[in-house]
Amino acid sequence: MAANVAHGLQQNVLYVDSNGGLTASRLLQLLQAKTQDEEEQAEALRRIQVVHAFDIFQMLDVLQELRGTVAQQDGIPEHLNHIPHCLHVHLPC
C-alpha cells in the first residue's frame, strides 16, 4: 500500500510499523516491480516515512506527533481544539 501511494499517486506516506517488518529493501523490491526507472524508485522512497510503534504508548506518541504536524500544516478547525486527544484517536479517556 505504501509503495502504491508513494509511486502511483505521488503522495507522501507515513507508515506506522508495529512489528518491525517493513524494511527499505522490501520497499525497493515492491517499487522495482512497479517501475524500472531508478529515479522514480528513489523519489517514491523519499516520499515514505516509516515510524515504529511496538506498543499502544508508542502508537499514541506517533498519533500525537502526527496531529501536531497536521495542525501546523493545515490548521485544526477551532471547534476541535478543545476536544481531548483521546477522543481524536477513538480511545477511552
C-alpha positions as CSV (number, residue, x, y, z in Angstrom):
1,M,0.0,0.0,0.0
2,A,2.7,2.5,1.0
3,A,4.6,1.8,-2.3
4,N,1.4,2.2,-4.3
5,V,0.6,5.5,-2.8
6,A,4.1,6.9,-3.0
7,H,4.7,5.8,-6.6
8,G,1.3,5.7,-8.2
9,L,-0.3,8.7,-6.5
10,Q,3.0,10.5,-5.8
11,Q,1.9,11.3,-2.3
12,N,3.8,11.3,1.0
13,V,3.2,8.3,3.2
14,L,3.6,7.8,6.9
15,Y,3.8,4.1,7.6
16,V,3.4,3.0,11.2
17,D,5.3,-0.3,11.5
18,S,4.0,-2.2,14.6
19,N,6.3,-5.3,14.2
20,G,9.5,-4.1,12.6
21,G,8.7,-6.0,9.4
22,L,9.0,-3.2,6.8
23,T,12.5,-2.7,5.5
24,A,13.9,-0.4,2.9
25,S,15.0,-3.4,0.8
26,R,11.4,-4.7,0.8
27,L,10.0,-1.3,-0.2
28,L,12.6,-1.2,-3.0
29,Q,11.5,-4.7,-4.2
30,L,7.9,-3.5,-4.4
31,L,8.9,-0.4,-6.3
32,Q,11.1,-2.3,-8.7
33,A,8.1,-4.4,-9.6
34,K,6.2,-1.1,-10.5
35,T,9.0,0.7,-12.4
36,Q,12.5,0.0,-13.7
37,D,13.3,3.8,-13.6
38,E,15.7,4.2,-10.7
39,E,14.9,7.9,-10.3
40,E,11.2,7.1,-9.9
41,Q,12.1,4.4,-7.3
42,A,14.2,6.9,-5.4
43,E,11.5,9.6,-5.5
44,A,8.9,7.1,-4.2
45,L,11.3,6.0,-1.4
46,R,11.8,9.7,-0.4
47,R,8.0,10.0,0.0
48,I,7.8,7.2,2.5
49,Q,8.5,7.8,6.2
50,V,8.5,4.8,8.5
51,V,8.0,5.1,12.2
52,H,7.9,2.2,14.7
53,A,5.2,1.8,17.3
54,F,5.6,-1.5,19.1
55,D,3.0,-0.8,21.9
56,I,0.0,1.3,22.5
57,F,2.0,4.1,24.2
58,Q,4.3,4.4,21.2
59,M,1.3,4.4,18.9
60,L,-0.3,7.3,20.9
61,D,3.0,9.2,20.7
62,V,3.1,8.8,16.9
63,L,-0.6,9.9,16.6
64,Q,0.0,12.9,18.8
65,E,3.0,13.9,16.8
66,L,1.1,13.4,13.6
67,R,-1.8,15.5,14.9
68,G,0.6,18.3,15.8
69,T,2.2,18.2,12.4
70,V,-1.1,18.3,10.6
71,A,-2.2,21.2,12.9
72,Q,0.8,23.2,11.9
73,Q,0.4,22.5,8.2
74,D,-3.3,22.8,7.7
75,G,-4.6,24.1,11.0
76,I,-7.1,22.3,13.2
77,P,-10.6,23.7,13.0
78,E,-11.4,25.9,16.0
79,H,-14.2,23.6,17.2
80,L,-11.8,20.7,17.5
81,N,-9.1,22.5,19.6
82,H,-10.9,21.8,22.9
83,I,-11.6,18.1,22.3
84,P,-9.3,15.8,24.4
85,H,-6.7,14.0,22.3
86,C,-8.0,10.6,23.4
87,L,-11.3,11.3,21.5
88,H,-9.4,12.1,18.3
89,V,-7.9,8.6,18.2
90,H,-11.1,6.9,19.4
91,L,-9.6,5.5,22.6
92,P,-11.2,5.6,26.1
93,C,-10.2,8.7,28.1
